[in-house]
Amino acid sequence: MGNKLVTTPSSIIEGLLKPESYPHRPPEIQLVQTQMSFVFLTGEYVYKVKKPVNLGYLDYTTLEKRRFFCQQELDLNRRLCPEVYLAVVPITMSLHPPSVIASAAKQSLVIEGKGKAIEYAVKMRQLPQHRMMDVLLRGNQVTSEMVTRVAEKLAHFHQKAETNSKIAAFGKLDVIRQNTDENFSQTEKYIDVSIPRLKYNRLKKYTEDFIHNNSVLFAKRVKEGRVRDCHGDLHAAHICFTNDICIYDCIEFNDRFRYSDVASEIAFLAMDLDRYHHSDLSRHLVNAYVELSHDEELLKLLNFYKCYRAYVRGKVEGFKLDDPYISEEGKAKALATARSYFELAESYL
């Protein structure tokens, strides 16, 4: 009975908000939630625990799967942010014997403890929040030189990123259609909630027409090796300007979302810069990347992929409306954000 209590998500949260659960006894712990993870910020380190959820495109429902994807997260993110991703660590349970005050044995969680793991976490160095690109954008503190450095890092990364026949297949028309069709099927339930029906129909028609009319271009991109093992979730909140540029939190849970045309990756960040009303920096990013990579054809796909990426972000924000761990205030914020992303997607038509 006691064992069951500590392995529920609410008990994991409760346990990991206590300083004594950590080897370095942090004076303050902050919990941040995503749709798929609980993230515990402890000052020096961050511990990321995956939620036991199956969202269709990811499955974290067993401890073994969560451990596997923790390791995937560590390995994949070390490509662009090696010094931040430290280890996959176990979370164990400590049993304290009955005392004079308490008649029953008391349980507590221990992160990086010994014994049988009841959960796993990815351990990272905590990055400075004030140096995150999204924070800097809000304060108009991102310069064109900083964006050039990001473009250089991405061009170098994409040049070295793995590609083979299996990865290249993810750039074929049937997979692109699968990705876009999934977007629209998964947002049907949010029509007239986060996205008006007219907007939904317009975006769907534009997407289907573009894919149909550009089949030769998509095939050419595959043949030329432009489909690679990318980051997959490249927006401003995942870029930190420290001594180096750390680009973190790539997609580890589904290869299909990471294996993509490099044009889609650049369009993602360019779209996000547009969202922060920095279209000048968005253009600068694209131009710098095209010059470095000699990939001028990317420009023909830019608005299509900007629209696609904005729609994905709107969809993911909408999913938060059904998350039982997110507060009503959090859901109201997610709804407003989802609507703004869908408006941005429409602006690229």
C-alpha atoms as a printed R data frame, in Angstrom:
    type eleno elety resid chain resno       x      y       z
1   ATOM     1    CA   MET     A     1   0.000  0.000   0.000
2   ATOM     2    CA   GLY     A     2   2.756  2.437   1.023
3   ATOM     3    CA   ASN     A     3   4.745  1.582  -2.082
4   ATOM     4    CA   LYS     A     4   1.838  2.521  -4.270
5   ATOM     5    CA   LEU     A     5   1.521  5.957  -2.710
6   ATOM     6    CA   VAL     A     6   4.982  7.167  -3.628
7   ATOM     7    CA   THR     A     7   4.791  6.057  -7.244
8   ATOM     8    CA   THR     A     8   1.794  8.190  -8.175
9   ATOM     9    CA   PRO     A     9   2.600 11.478  -9.977
10  ATOM    10    CA   SER     A    10   1.210 13.555  -7.099
11  ATOM    11    CA   SER     A    11   3.410 11.680  -4.612
12  ATOM    12    CA   ILE     A    12   6.468 12.123  -6.829
13  ATOM    13    CA   ILE     A    13   5.753 15.872  -6.887
14  ATOM    14    CA   GLU     A    14   5.244 16.006  -3.144
15  ATOM    15    CA   GLY     A    15   8.423 14.024  -2.484
16  ATOM    16    CA   LEU     A    16  10.659 15.980  -4.859
17  ATOM    17    CA   LEU     A    17   9.572 19.353  -3.499
18  ATOM    18    CA   LYS     A    18  11.389 18.463  -0.250
19  ATOM    19    CA   PRO     A    19  15.062 19.570   0.012
20  ATOM    20    CA   GLU     A    20  16.012 16.398   1.917
21  ATOM    21    CA   SER     A    21  15.216 14.323  -1.187
22  ATOM    22    CA   TYR     A    22  18.305 15.740  -2.933
23  ATOM    23    CA   PRO     A    23  21.999 15.020  -2.248
24  ATOM    24    CA   HIS     A    24  22.868 18.750  -2.297
25  ATOM    25    CA   ARG     A    25  19.906 19.840  -0.081
26  ATOM    26    CA   PRO     A    26  18.743 22.844  -2.171
27  ATOM    27    CA   PRO     A    27  17.284 25.728  -0.136
28  ATOM    28    CA   GLU     A    28  14.553 26.288  -2.729
29  ATOM    29    CA   ILE     A    29  12.841 24.053  -5.289
30  ATOM    30    CA   GLN     A    30  10.619 25.218  -8.131
31  ATOM    31    CA   LEU     A    31   8.312 22.922 -10.102
32  ATOM    32    CA   VAL     A    32   7.651 23.599 -13.778
33  ATOM    33    CA   GLN     A    33   5.288 21.383 -15.769
34  ATOM    34    CA   THR     A    34   5.182 20.555 -19.440
35  ATOM    35    CA   GLN     A    35   2.618 18.313 -21.079
36  ATOM    36    CA   MET     A    36   4.930 15.351 -20.657
37  ATOM    37    CA   SER     A    37   7.253 16.135 -17.749
38  ATOM    38    CA   PHE     A    38   7.670 17.456 -14.221
39  ATOM    39    CA   VAL     A    39  10.767 19.659 -14.055
40  ATOM    40    CA   PHE     A    40  12.315 20.408 -10.662
41  ATOM    41    CA   LEU     A    41  14.611 23.454 -10.582
42  ATOM    42    CA   THR     A    42  16.953 23.330  -7.594
43  ATOM    43    CA   GLY     A    43  19.338 26.217  -8.314
44  ATOM    44    CA   GLU     A    44  22.445 24.290  -9.291
45  ATOM    45    CA   TYR     A    45  20.738 21.343 -11.006
46  ATOM    46    CA   VAL     A    46  17.525 20.519 -12.833
47  ATOM    47    CA   TYR     A    47  15.826 17.124 -12.527
48  ATOM    48    CA   LYS     A    48  13.324 16.207 -15.229
49  ATOM    49    CA   VAL     A    49  10.839 13.389 -14.539
50  ATOM    50    CA   LYS     A    50   8.599 12.061 -17.296
51  ATOM    51    CA   LYS     A    51   4.851 11.822 -16.677
52  ATOM    52    CA   PRO     A    52   3.356  8.305 -17.015
53  ATOM    53    CA   VAL     A    53   1.248  9.290 -20.030
54  ATOM    54    CA   ASN     A    54   0.391  7.956 -23.474
55  ATOM    55    CA   LEU     A    55  -0.375 10.872 -25.809
56  ATOM    56    CA   GLY     A    56  -0.495  8.806 -28.988
57  ATOM    57    CA   TYR     A    57   2.711 10.259 -30.386
58  ATOM    58    CA   LEU     A    58   4.617  9.330 -27.209
59  ATOM    59    CA   ASP     A    59   4.287  6.538 -24.661
60  ATOM    60    CA   TYR     A    60   5.795  6.913 -21.171
61  ATOM    61    CA   THR     A    61   3.393  4.524 -19.462
62  ATOM    62    CA   THR     A    62   5.938  2.078 -18.009
63  ATOM    63    CA   LEU     A    63   8.986  2.665 -15.850
64  ATOM    64    CA   GLU     A    64  11.185  0.897 -18.402
65  ATOM    65    CA   LYS     A    65   9.961  3.192 -21.192
66  ATOM    66    CA   ARG     A    66  10.579  6.270 -19.048
67  ATOM    67    CA   ARG     A    67  14.097  5.084 -18.300
68  ATOM    68    CA   PHE     A    68  14.766  4.418 -22.005
69  ATOM    69    CA   PHE     A    69  13.552  7.863 -23.066
70  ATOM    70    CA   CYS     A    70  15.520  9.545 -20.270
71  ATOM    71    CA   GLN     A    71  18.642  7.958 -21.779
72  ATOM    72    CA   GLN     A    72  17.559  9.025 -25.276
73  ATOM    73    CA   GLU     A    73  17.102 12.577 -24.029
74  ATOM    74    CA   LEU     A    74  20.571 12.583 -22.504
75  ATOM    75    CA   ASP     A    75  22.317 11.190 -25.595
76  ATOM    76    CA   LEU     A    76  20.514 13.294 -28.187
77  ATOM    77    CA   ASN     A    77  20.817 16.591 -26.323
78  ATOM    78    CA   ARG     A    78  24.532 16.144 -25.807
79  ATOM    79    CA   ARG     A    79  24.888 16.837 -29.552
80  ATOM    80    CA   LEU     A    80  24.081 20.554 -29.094
81  ATOM    81    CA   CYS     A    81  24.463 21.025 -25.334
82  ATOM    82    CA   PRO     A    82  27.039 18.516 -24.030
83  ATOM    83    CA   GLU     A    83  28.073 20.286 -20.831
84  ATOM    84    CA   VAL     A    84  24.535 20.664 -19.483
85  ATOM    85    CA   TYR     A    85  23.204 17.092 -19.758
86  ATOM    86    CA   LEU     A    86  24.883 15.180 -16.930
87  ATOM    87    CA   ALA     A    87  23.245 11.808 -16.270
88  ATOM    88    CA   VAL     A    88  20.126  9.680 -15.942
89  ATOM    89    CA   VAL     A    89  19.635  9.201 -12.194
90  ATOM    90    CA   PRO     A    90  17.376  6.862 -10.208
91  ATOM    91    CA   ILE     A    91  14.743  7.965  -7.711
92  ATOM    92    CA   THR     A    92  14.520  5.481  -4.864
93  ATOM    93    CA   MET     A    93  12.444  5.120  -1.744
94  ATOM    94    CA   SER     A    94  13.815  5.362   1.755
95  ATOM    95    CA   LEU     A    95  11.860  3.678   4.555
96  ATOM    96    CA   HIS     A    96  12.277  5.176   8.027
97  ATOM    97    CA   PRO     A    97  11.366  2.859  10.936
98  ATOM    98    CA   PRO     A    98   8.551  3.743  13.360
99  ATOM    99    CA   SER     A    99   9.477  6.287  16.009
100 ATOM   100    CA   VAL     A   100   8.089  7.279  19.394
101 ATOM   101    CA   ILE     A   101   6.005  9.972  17.683
102 ATOM   102    CA   ALA     A   102   4.950  8.010  14.605
103 ATOM   103    CA   SER     A   103   3.704  4.472  15.045
104 ATOM   104    CA   ALA     A   104   3.988  3.611  11.338
105 ATOM   105    CA   ALA     A   105   7.060  3.471   9.123
106 ATOM   106    CA   LYS     A   106   7.588  6.635   7.088
107 ATOM   107    CA   GLN     A   107   8.571  6.711   3.427
108 ATOM   108    CA   SER     A   108  10.525  9.400   1.597
109 ATOM   109    CA   LEU     A   109  11.966  9.769  -1.890
110 ATOM   110    CA   VAL     A   110  15.693  9.980  -2.526
111 ATOM   111    CA   ILE     A   111  17.002 11.245  -5.853
112 ATOM   112    CA   GLU     A   112  20.324  9.667  -6.864
113 ATOM   113    CA   GLY     A   113  19.775  7.193  -4.035
114 ATOM   114    CA   LYS     A   114  20.712  3.528  -3.727
115 ATOM   115    CA   GLY     A   115  18.337  0.588  -3.972
116 ATOM   116    CA   LYS     A   116  15.541 -0.229  -6.381
117 ATOM   117    CA   ALA     A   117  14.513  2.661  -8.643
118 ATOM   118    CA   ILE     A   118  10.853  3.599  -8.547
119 ATOM   119    CA   GLU     A   119  11.377  6.392 -11.082
120 ATOM   120    CA   TYR     A   120  14.111  8.044 -13.174
121 ATOM   121    CA   ALA     A   121  15.124 11.630 -13.889
122 ATOM   122    CA   VAL     A   122  17.403 13.409 -16.335
123 ATOM   123    CA   LYS     A   123  19.897 15.471 -14.340
124 ATOM   124    CA   MET     A   124  21.086 18.732 -15.917
125 ATOM   125    CA   ARG     A   125  22.986 21.820 -14.924
126 ATOM   126    CA   GLN     A   126  20.506 24.641 -14.393
127 ATOM   127    CA   LEU     A   127  20.885 27.291 -17.066
128 ATOM   128    CA   PRO     A   128  20.447 31.006 -16.245
129 ATOM   129    CA   GLN     A   129  16.835 31.957 -16.928
130 ATOM   130    CA   HIS     A   130  17.710 35.573 -17.767
131 ATOM   131    CA   ARG     A   131  19.906 34.374 -20.661
132 ATOM   132    CA   MET     A   132  17.171 32.369 -22.408
133 ATOM   133    CA   MET     A   133  16.441 33.644 -25.905
134 ATOM   134    CA   ASP     A   134  12.700 34.059 -25.278
135 ATOM   135    CA   VAL     A   135  13.417 36.189 -22.177
136 ATOM   136    CA   LEU     A   136  15.985 38.274 -24.068
137 ATOM   137    CA   LEU     A   137  13.563 38.761 -26.979
138 ATOM   138    CA   ARG     A   138  10.918 40.200 -24.649
139 ATOM   139    CA   GLY     A   139  13.480 42.730 -23.443
140 ATOM   140    CA   ASN     A   140  14.718 43.545 -26.985
141 ATOM   141    CA   GLN     A   141  18.165 42.241 -26.006
142 ATOM   142    CA   VAL     A   142  18.792 39.890 -28.938
143 ATOM   143    CA   THR     A   143  21.088 41.324 -31.606
144 ATOM   144    CA   SER     A   144  21.619 40.288 -35.217
145 ATOM   145    CA   GLU     A   145  25.140 39.151 -34.220
146 ATOM   146    CA   MET     A   146  23.633 36.762 -31.649
147 ATOM   147    CA   VAL     A   147  21.267 35.384 -34.288
148 ATOM   148    CA   THR     A   148  24.213 34.890 -36.670
149 ATOM   149    CA   ARG     A   149  25.944 32.785 -33.994
150 ATOM   150    CA   VAL     A   150  22.807 30.640 -33.674
151 ATOM   151    CA   ALA     A   151  22.676 30.223 -37.471
152 ATOM   152    CA   GLU     A   152  26.348 29.182 -37.479
153 ATOM   153    CA   LYS     A   153  25.767 26.603 -34.757
154 ATOM   154    CA   LEU     A   154  22.748 25.182 -36.574
155 ATOM   155    CA   ALA     A   155  24.451 25.079 -39.987
156 ATOM   156    CA   HIS     A   156  27.373 23.191 -38.461
157 ATOM   157    CA   PHE     A   157  25.019 20.853 -36.569
158 ATOM   158    CA   HIS     A   158  22.904 20.076 -39.646
159 ATOM   159    CA   GLN     A   159  25.993 19.444 -41.765
160 ATOM   160    CA   LYS     A   160  27.159 16.776 -39.284
161 ATOM   161    CA   ALA     A   161  23.714 15.434 -38.315
162 ATOM   162    CA   GLU     A   162  23.093 11.838 -39.275
163 ATOM   163    CA   THR     A   163  21.264 10.962 -42.453
164 ATOM   164    CA   ASN     A   164  20.686  7.630 -44.168
165 ATOM   165    CA   SER     A   165  17.977  5.941 -46.217
166 ATOM   166    CA   LYS     A   166  15.806  5.365 -43.129
167 ATOM   167    CA   ILE     A   167  16.034  9.002 -42.014
168 ATOM   168    CA   ALA     A   168  15.623 10.318 -45.574
169 ATOM   169    CA   ALA     A   169  12.348  8.397 -45.922
170 ATOM   170    CA   PHE     A   170  10.811 10.777 -43.364
171 ATOM   171    CA   GLY     A   171  11.005 13.547 -45.970
172 ATOM   172    CA   LYS     A   172   8.835 11.664 -48.449
173 ATOM   173    CA   LEU     A   173   5.341 12.849 -49.287
174 ATOM   174    CA   ASP     A   174   3.488 10.110 -47.434
175 ATOM   175    CA   VAL     A   175   5.241 10.994 -44.147
176 ATOM   176    CA   ILE     A   176   4.771 14.738 -44.643
177 ATOM   177    CA   ARG     A   177   1.087 14.095 -45.278
178 ATOM   178    CA   GLN     A   178   0.926 11.848 -42.209
179 ATOM   179    CA   ASN     A   179   2.406 14.648 -40.075
180 ATOM   180    CA   THR     A   180   0.060 17.327 -41.377
181 ATOM   181    CA   ASP     A   181  -3.027 15.081 -41.372
182 ATOM   182    CA   GLU     A   182  -2.262 14.181 -37.761
183 ATOM   183    CA   ASN     A   183  -2.139 17.887 -36.904
184 ATOM   184    CA   PHE     A   184  -5.623 18.435 -38.234
185 ATOM   185    CA   SER     A   185  -7.175 15.238 -36.855
186 ATOM   186    CA   GLN     A   186  -5.765 15.925 -33.378
187 ATOM   187    CA   THR     A   187  -7.174 19.464 -33.337
188 ATOM   188    CA   GLU     A   188 -10.694 18.589 -34.526
189 ATOM   189    CA   LYS     A   189 -11.946 18.465 -30.915
190 ATOM   190    CA   TYR     A   190 -10.645 22.026 -30.364
191 ATOM   191    CA   ILE     A   191 -12.509 23.559 -33.322
192 ATOM   192    CA   ASP     A   192 -14.327 26.671 -32.063
193 ATOM   193    CA   VAL     A   193 -12.400 26.362 -28.772
194 ATOM   194    CA   SER     A   194  -8.822 27.261 -29.644
195 ATOM   195    CA   ILE     A   195  -9.261 27.508 -33.429
196 ATOM   196    CA   PRO     A   196 -12.310 28.818 -35.351
197 ATOM   197    CA   ARG     A   197 -13.706 26.426 -37.942
198 ATOM   198    CA   LEU     A   198 -13.088 28.838 -40.839
199 ATOM   199    CA   LYS     A   199  -9.416 29.205 -39.888
200 ATOM   200    CA   TYR     A   200  -9.094 25.422 -39.481
201 ATOM   201    CA   ASN     A   201 -10.524 24.828 -42.968
202 ATOM   202    CA   ARG     A   202  -8.327 27.483 -44.596
203 ATOM   203    CA   LEU     A   203  -5.142 26.095 -43.032
204 ATOM   204    CA   LYS     A   204  -6.058 22.529 -43.975
205 ATOM   205    CA   LYS     A   205  -6.724 23.445 -47.615
206 ATOM   206    CA   TYR     A   206  -3.523 25.502 -47.912
207 ATOM   207    CA   THR     A   207  -1.452 22.642 -46.480
208 ATOM   208    CA   GLU     A   208  -2.970 19.971 -48.727
209 ATOM   209    CA   ASP     A   209  -2.612 22.165 -51.837
210 ATOM   210    CA   PHE     A   210   1.011 23.051 -51.115
211 ATOM   211    CA   ILE     A   211   2.030 19.400 -50.661
212 ATOM   212    CA   HIS     A   212   0.190 18.409 -53.848
213 ATOM   213    CA   ASN     A   213   1.747 21.227 -55.915
214 ATOM   214    CA   ASN     A   214   5.324 20.764 -54.671
215 ATOM   215    CA   SER     A   215   5.837 16.989 -54.809
216 ATOM   216    CA   VAL     A   216   8.881 17.378 -57.091
217 ATOM   217    CA   LEU     A   217  10.543 19.822 -54.674
218 ATOM   218    CA   PHE     A   218   9.994 17.521 -51.664
219 ATOM   219    CA   ALA     A   219  11.481 14.586 -53.607
220 ATOM   220    CA   LYS     A   220  14.503 16.708 -54.579
221 ATOM   221    CA   ARG     A   221  15.142 17.611 -50.934
222 ATOM   222    CA   VAL     A   222  15.201 13.920 -50.007
223 ATOM   223    CA   LYS     A   223  17.600 13.090 -52.843
224 ATOM   224    CA   GLU     A   224  19.980 15.917 -51.900
225 ATOM   225    CA   GLY     A   225  20.284 14.770 -48.261
226 ATOM   226    CA   ARG     A   226  18.425 17.696 -46.705
227 ATOM   227    CA   VAL     A   227  16.435 15.371 -44.403
228 ATOM   228    CA   ARG     A   228  18.485 14.741 -41.256
229 ATOM   229    CA   ASP     A   229  18.343 13.808 -37.578
230 ATOM   230    CA   CYS     A   230  17.564 17.329 -36.364
231 ATOM   231    CA   HIS     A   231  16.630 18.899 -33.022
232 ATOM   232    CA   GLY     A   232  12.885 18.781 -33.679
233 ATOM   233    CA   ASP     A   233  11.682 21.433 -31.207
234 ATOM   234    CA   LEU     A   234  13.722 24.490 -32.079
235 ATOM   235    CA   HIS     A   235  12.065 27.540 -30.577
236 ATOM   236    CA   ALA     A   236  13.464 30.471 -28.619
237 ATOM   237    CA   ALA     A   237  12.770 29.036 -25.149
238 ATOM   238    CA   HIS     A   238  15.202 26.191 -25.955
239 ATOM   239    CA   ILE     A   239  18.190 28.442 -26.683
240 ATOM   240    CA   CYS     A   240  20.387 29.863 -23.935
241 ATOM   241    CA   PHE     A   241  23.193 32.386 -24.437
242 ATOM   242    CA   THR     A   242  25.839 31.494 -21.867
243 ATOM   243    CA   ASN     A   243  29.602 31.253 -22.506
244 ATOM   244    CA   ASP     A   244  28.576 29.179 -25.495
245 ATOM   245    CA   ILE     A   245  25.137 28.842 -27.091
246 ATOM   246    CA   CYS     A   246  23.240 25.944 -25.554
247 ATOM   247    CA   ILE     A   247  20.391 24.568 -27.687
248 ATOM   248    CA   TYR     A   248  18.606 22.052 -25.487
249 ATOM   249    CA   ASP     A   249  15.424 19.977 -24.991
250 ATOM   250    CA   CYS     A   250  15.275 18.284 -28.382
251 ATOM   251    CA   ILE     A   251  12.609 15.692 -29.171
252 ATOM   252    CA   GLU     A   252  13.605 12.254 -27.943
253 ATOM   253    CA   PHE     A   253  10.229 10.508 -27.764
254 ATOM   254    CA   ASN     A   254   9.397 10.105 -31.453
255 ATOM   255    CA   ASP     A   255  11.967  9.895 -34.270
256 ATOM   256    CA   ARG     A   256   9.370 11.015 -36.801
257 ATOM   257    CA   PHE     A   257   9.282 14.497 -35.253
258 ATOM   258    CA   ARG     A   258  13.074 14.803 -35.224
259 ATOM   259    CA   TYR     A   259  13.865 13.339 -38.654
260 ATOM   260    CA   SER     A   260  12.977 16.248 -40.891
261 ATOM   261    CA   ASP     A   261  14.056 18.623 -43.619
262 ATOM   262    CA   VAL     A   262  16.505 21.173 -42.236
263 ATOM   263    CA   ALA     A   263  14.192 23.792 -43.787
264 ATOM   264    CA   SER     A   264  11.498 22.775 -41.316
265 ATOM   265    CA   GLU     A   265  13.915 23.245 -38.401
266 ATOM   266    CA   ILE     A   266  15.022 26.728 -39.493
267 ATOM   267    CA   ALA     A   267  11.411 27.695 -40.217
268 ATOM   268    CA   PHE     A   268  10.479 26.705 -36.649
269 ATOM   269    CA   LEU     A   269  12.856 29.208 -35.053
270 ATOM   270    CA   ALA     A   270  12.114 31.845 -37.700
271 ATOM   271    CA   MET     A   271   8.397 31.453 -36.917
272 ATOM   272    CA   ASP     A   272   9.078 31.881 -33.211
273 ATOM   273    CA   LEU     A   273  11.048 35.068 -33.845
274 ATOM   274    CA   ASP     A   274   8.018 36.324 -35.805
275 ATOM   275    CA   ARG     A   275   5.828 35.458 -32.817
276 ATOM   276    CA   TYR     A   276   7.934 37.723 -30.613
277 ATOM   277    CA   HIS     A   277   7.458 40.514 -33.200
278 ATOM   278    CA   HIS     A   278  11.070 40.363 -34.366
279 ATOM   279    CA   SER     A   279  10.549 39.701 -38.070
280 ATOM   280    CA   ASP     A   280  13.865 41.489 -38.742
281 ATOM   281    CA   LEU     A   281  15.735 38.872 -36.698
282 ATOM   282    CA   SER     A   282  13.661 36.136 -38.328
283 ATOM   283    CA   ARG     A   283  14.780 37.274 -41.791
284 ATOM   284    CA   HIS     A   284  18.368 37.626 -40.556
285 ATOM   285    CA   LEU     A   285  18.378 34.050 -39.218
286 ATOM   286    CA   VAL     A   286  17.116 32.636 -42.503
287 ATOM   287    CA   ASN     A   287  19.496 34.697 -44.655
288 ATOM   288    CA   ALA     A   288  22.511 33.840 -42.474
289 ATOM   289    CA   TYR     A   289  21.658 30.132 -42.515
290 ATOM   290    CA   VAL     A   290  21.080 30.077 -46.292
291 ATOM   291    CA   GLU     A   291  24.421 31.799 -46.869
292 ATOM   292    CA   LEU     A   292  26.273 29.383 -44.584
293 ATOM   293    CA   SER     A   293  24.574 26.223 -45.849
294 ATOM   294    CA   HIS     A   294  24.249 27.233 -49.527
295 ATOM   295    CA   ASP     A   295  20.638 26.026 -49.326
296 ATOM   296    CA   GLU     A   296  18.745 28.683 -51.284
297 ATOM   297    CA   GLU     A   297  15.940 26.245 -52.083
298 ATOM   298    CA   LEU     A   298  14.984 26.391 -48.396
299 ATOM   299    CA   LEU     A   299  13.301 29.737 -49.147
300 ATOM   300    CA   LYS     A   300  10.666 28.029 -51.314
301 ATOM   301    CA   LEU     A   301   9.568 25.941 -48.327
302 ATOM   302    CA   LEU     A   302   9.884 28.597 -45.635
303 ATOM   303    CA   ASN     A   303   6.263 29.771 -45.326
304 ATOM   304    CA   PHE     A   304   4.887 26.248 -45.623
305 ATOM   305    CA   TYR     A   305   7.043 25.043 -42.745
306 ATOM   306    CA   LYS     A   306   6.465 28.216 -40.712
307 ATOM   307    CA   CYS     A   307   2.727 27.572 -41.018
308 ATOM   308    CA   TYR     A   308   3.184 23.898 -40.109
309 ATOM   309    CA   ARG     A   309   5.339 24.675 -37.061
310 ATOM   310    CA   ALA     A   310   3.011 27.397 -35.774
311 ATOM   311    CA   TYR     A   311   0.123 24.950 -36.094
312 ATOM   312    CA   VAL     A   312   2.024 22.267 -34.148
313 ATOM   313    CA   ARG     A   313   2.678 24.754 -31.336
314 ATOM   314    CA   GLY     A   314  -0.984 25.762 -31.276
315 ATOM   315    CA   LYS     A   315  -2.012 22.116 -31.134
316 ATOM   316    CA   VAL     A   316   0.358 21.301 -28.269
317 ATOM   317    CA   GLU     A   317  -0.813 24.304 -26.238
318 ATOM   318    CA   GLY     A   318  -4.405 23.160 -26.831
319 ATOM   319    CA   PHE     A   319  -3.606 19.717 -25.430
320 ATOM   320    CA   LYS     A   320  -2.953 21.371 -22.060
321 ATOM   321    CA   LEU     A   321  -6.701 21.990 -21.751
322 ATOM   322    CA   ASP     A   322  -7.082 18.247 -21.041
323 ATOM   323    CA   ASP     A   323  -4.116 17.900 -18.665
324 ATOM   324    CA   PRO     A   324  -5.361 17.083 -15.127
325 ATOM   325    CA   TYR     A   325  -2.118 18.346 -13.560
326 ATOM   326    CA   ILE     A   326  -2.449 21.878 -14.978
327 ATOM   327    CA   SER     A   327  -4.399 24.530 -13.040
328 ATOM   328    CA   GLU     A   328  -7.364 26.458 -14.453
329 ATOM   329    CA   GLU     A   329  -5.186 29.552 -14.614
330 ATOM   330    CA   GLY     A   330  -2.572 27.579 -16.549
331 ATOM   331    CA   LYS     A   331  -5.238 26.306 -18.932
332 ATOM   332    CA   ALA     A   332  -6.541 29.835 -19.585
333 ATOM   333    CA   LYS     A   333  -3.017 30.925 -20.463
334 ATOM   334    CA   ALA     A   334  -2.535 27.877 -22.711
335 ATOM   335    CA   LEU     A   335  -5.794 28.637 -24.550
336 ATOM   336    CA   ALA     A   336  -4.727 32.220 -25.283
337 ATOM   337    CA   THR     A   337  -1.314 31.008 -26.469
338 ATOM   338    CA   ALA     A   338  -2.866 28.331 -28.707
339 ATOM   339    CA   ARG     A   339  -5.133 30.910 -30.358
340 ATOM   340    CA   SER     A   340  -2.181 33.233 -31.020
341 ATOM   341    CA   TYR     A   341  -0.225 30.410 -32.682
342 ATOM   342    CA   PHE     A   342  -3.127 29.529 -34.969
343 ATOM   343    CA   GLU     A   343  -3.436 33.200 -35.958
344 ATOM   344    CA   LEU     A   344   0.280 33.249 -36.742
345 ATOM   345    CA   ALA     A   345  -0.070 30.070 -38.826
346 ATOM   346    CA   GLU     A   346  -2.797 31.738 -40.891
347 ATOM   347    CA   SER     A   347  -0.582 34.789 -41.485
348 ATOM   348    CA   TYR     A   348   1.759 32.644 -43.622
349 ATOM   349    CA   LEU     A   349  -0.916 31.698 -46.137
